Amino acid sequence: MNTHLLSRAKHIRADGWLCELVSMNHSDDPFSDIHTYLVSISPNMTRANHYHKKKEEWIAPTAGIIEISTVDTRTNKKEKIVLDTNTEEYSIVHIPPYIAHSLKNIGNCHASVVVFSKTPEDKTDTIPFEVDV
């Protein structure tokens, strides 16, 4: 056989689901310096509402229309960005440490993003923060 199927856990919640794609945490993964996961967001639902003190993330939309709201936890500067996979332009959003963020599906269908980082998930570095922009 020329292909190899890699099994991944799918974490399902009411607001969508999350699946870790590639990570240095998996012994079957060909990558050693990147951590990625796919996040599904149900219509009119919001995910994240947190920030990280160390981790930085790059968010790439894969389907739908997502509104990313951010707050700099040190300065309280707020920003909104809309990522729409149906437009001619494509953007990826970089989220540095201390930037609280939420992702809201503002479309009528399920939306999804791939999140990239250089470090694996660390529950102690995920600080809840209600982003209200």
Secondary structure, 3 states (H helix, E strand, C coil): CCCCCCCCCEEEECCEEEEEEECCCCCCCCCCCCEEEEEEECCCCEEEEEECCCCCEEEEEEECEEEEEEEECCCCCEEEEEEECCCCCCCCEEECCCEEEEEEECCCCCEEEEEEECCCCCHHHCEECCCCC
